[in-house]
Amino acid sequence: MSELLRSYLTVAIFGGAGVGMVALMLGAGRLIRPVRPQPAKYVNYECGVDPVGTGWSQSHIRYYIFALLFVMFDVEAVFVFPWAVRLEALGVFGLVEMVVFIAVLALGLVYAWRKGVLKWA
């Protein structure tokens, strides 16, 4: 057997052992766990509030959009910092590319602002 095939065989053996261990652990957990079905376990759950009766309401979509905007600008900061460190090496092309990137994000911010997503009231 060639050295290349022996390397692949080693990877396959370890991969099979990993899959086997996962299957063994899941099977052991299924055999050991207690099974006590209760109707309360099948009720929808949202943020610790019982969705049946009074006092329950769904969250407004504005909060999810606001969170997505936060993630978007957080990711922007992750891209801008390494760009700023390597700006001299990137030259004019890097500058133009980052201006386009920030312009696209600014358009998204203006769109969200015009739609009223950033208002809390």
N, C-alpha and C positions, 0 to 999 in steps of 0.2 A: 504494500500500500504506500502511495506517495506521501510525502510530508504535508502537502497541501490538503489532501483528503483526510489525513489524520487530524489536522487542525480543525477542519469542519466537523469531523466526528466528535471531537472533544466538545465543541460548542453545542452540537446536537445533544450529546449526553447530558451536559449541564442544563440545557434548556428543558429537556424532558424531565430531569430530576426536579427542576423548579416547578414545572407545571404539575408534576405528580405530588409534590409537597403541598401545593396550594389546594389541589383536589382532596388530598388526605385531610388537611386541616378543616376545610369546609364540610367534608363528610362527617368528621368527628364532631364538629360543632352542631351539625344537624341531628346527630344521634344523641348528644348529651343535653341539648337545650330542652327546657320544659315547654310543653305545648298546652296552653290554657287560653283558648279563644274567648274573647270578650267583645261585646258590641262597641264598647267605648274605644277600643283600639282602632276601629275602622272609620272613626269620625275625622273629617278634615281638621287640620290643625294649622293655625296661623298666629304666630308671635305670642303664644301663651294665652290667647283669648278664645274662649269657646265660640265657634261660629254659629251656634244655635241660640236664638233668643235675642234679648236686648243687649245693647252695648257693643255689638260687633258691626264693624263696617270695613270695607275694603280700603286699602291705601290708594290715595289718588295717584294717577299716572305721572303727575308732575314730579313727584319725589324720585321715581325711577329715572326719568329723563335727566333730572338734576344730577343724580348719581352717575349716569353715563357721561354727562358733560365733565364731571370731576375726573373720571377715569381718562377721558380723552385728553384733558389738559395735563394730567399727571404723566401720561405716556409722552406727551409733547416735551415735558421737562426732561424725561429720560433720553430723548433724542437730541435735544438742544445742548445739553452739557458736553457730551463727547464731541459734538460738532464744534463747540466753542474752543475746546482744548486743541483741536487739530485744524483750526481755521487757516493758519498760514500754510500748512501742507496742502490743503484742498484748493486754495486759490479762489479765483473768481467763479469757477464752476460750482464749488461748494457754497459760496455765498448766494448765488442765484438759486441754487437748489433749495437752500434753507428759506430764502425769501418766499419762494413758491409754496413750500410746506407750511410756513406760518400764515401766509395769505389764505390758503385753503381752510386752515383752522379758524382764522379770524372770520371768514365767511360763515362757518358753522356757528360761531358765537353770535354773530350779528343776526343770523336766522333764528336762533333760539331766543335771543333778546326780543326780536320783533314779534315772535309768537307768544311772548309773555311767560316763558318757562322759568325765568329767573326771579319772578315775583313770588313772594311767600304768602301774600294775603289772598 
